């Protein structure tokens, strides 16, 4: 029988710090999903909704700035800043998805990965 893989405390702390930044900057419907037991992609997805394209860019910028300042960690890459619907920030073990409301409803990552919980 395979043991459940537990995310290291530092990874959990990173996911929670990202959640706190998003909450503070008024992101909507922030979710932290532990997916590490079901995929090698990451240990956590942090999923949030921005109220406008400007808000989404602001949220991503604030996460990048605050995580660098507080934890000294930069994302491996950031995708989608110019597409105005979905920004993905790759922190290796934590993947951040910041959507417009419409894109979040279309892709339904919460529902897809919630089943894995």
C-alpha positions in Angstrom: 0.0 0.0 0.0 1.4 3.4 -1.0 1.8 5.9 1.8 0.2 9.4 1.4 2.9 11.8 0.4 2.9 14.8 2.8 3.9 18.2 1.5 6.9 19.6 3.4 6.2 22.4 5.9 8.0 25.0 3.7 5.8 24.2 0.7 2.7 24.4 2.8 3.9 27.7 4.2 4.5 29.0 0.7 1.0 28.1 -0.4 -0.5 29.7 2.7 1.6 32.9 2.2 0.4 33.2 -1.4 -3.2 32.7 -0.2 -2.6 35.5 2.4 -1.3 37.9 -0.3 -4.2 37.2 -2.6 -6.7 37.6 0.2 -5.1 40.9 1.3 -5.2 42.3 -2.3 -8.9 41.4 -2.6 -8.8 38.4 -4.9 -12.1 36.5 -4.9 -12.7 32.9 -4.1 -9.1 32.0 -3.2 -8.7 28.2 -2.9 -5.6 26.2 -1.9 -5.8 22.6 -3.1 -3.4 19.9 -2.0 -2.9 17.9 -5.2 0.5 16.2 -4.4 -1.0 12.9 -3.6 -2.5 12.7 -7.1 0.0 14.2 -9.4 3.7 15.0 -9.8 2.8 18.4 -11.2 3.0 20.1 -7.8 2.0 19.8 -4.2 -0.5 22.6 -4.2 -2.6 24.7 -6.6 -3.6 28.1 -5.4 -6.6 29.3 -7.4 -8.0 32.8 -7.3 -10.3 35.2 -9.3 -9.5 38.8 -10.2 -12.2 41.3 -10.9 -10.6 42.8 -14.0 -7.5 42.3 -16.2 -5.8 45.1 -14.3 -6.6 43.4 -11.0 -5.3 40.0 -12.3 -2.0 41.6 -13.3 -1.8 43.5 -10.0 -2.5 40.3 -8.0 0.3 38.4 -9.9 2.7 41.3 -9.4 2.0 41.5 -5.7 2.4 37.7 -5.2 5.8 37.9 -7.1 7.0 40.9 -5.1 5.8 39.8 -1.6 7.0 36.2 -1.9 10.5 37.4 -3.1 10.6 40.0 -0.3 9.4 37.7 2.5 10.7 34.2 1.5 13.4 35.0 -1.1 11.7 32.8 -3.7 11.1 33.8 -7.4 8.7 31.9 -9.6 10.3 29.6 -12.2 8.1 31.3 -14.8 5.0 33.3 -15.2 2.6 32.7 -18.1 -0.4 34.6 -19.5 0.2 38.1 -18.2 -0.6 39.4 -21.6 -3.6 37.2 -22.3 -6.0 38.9 -19.9 -7.8 35.8 -18.8 -5.4 33.6 -16.8 -2.1 34.1 -15.2 -0.1 31.0 -14.1 2.8 31.4 -11.7 5.1 28.4 -11.3 6.7 28.1 -7.9 7.6 24.4 -8.6 5.7 22.8 -5.7 3.0 25.5 -5.7 1.3 26.6 -8.9 -0.8 29.8 -8.8 -3.7 30.3 -11.1 -5.3 33.7 -11.3 -8.4 33.8 -13.5 -11.1 36.1 -14.7 -14.4 34.9 -13.5 -15.3 33.7 -17.0 -12.0 31.8 -17.5 -12.3 30.1 -14.0 -15.8 29.0 -14.8 -14.7 27.6 -18.2 -11.6 25.7 -17.0 -13.2 24.5 -13.7 -9.8 23.6 -12.1 -11.4 23.7 -8.7 -14.0 21.1 -9.6 -11.5 18.9 -11.5 -9.0 18.8 -8.7 -11.5 18.9 -5.8 -12.4 15.3 -6.9 -8.8 14.4 -6.2 -9.0 15.6 -2.7 
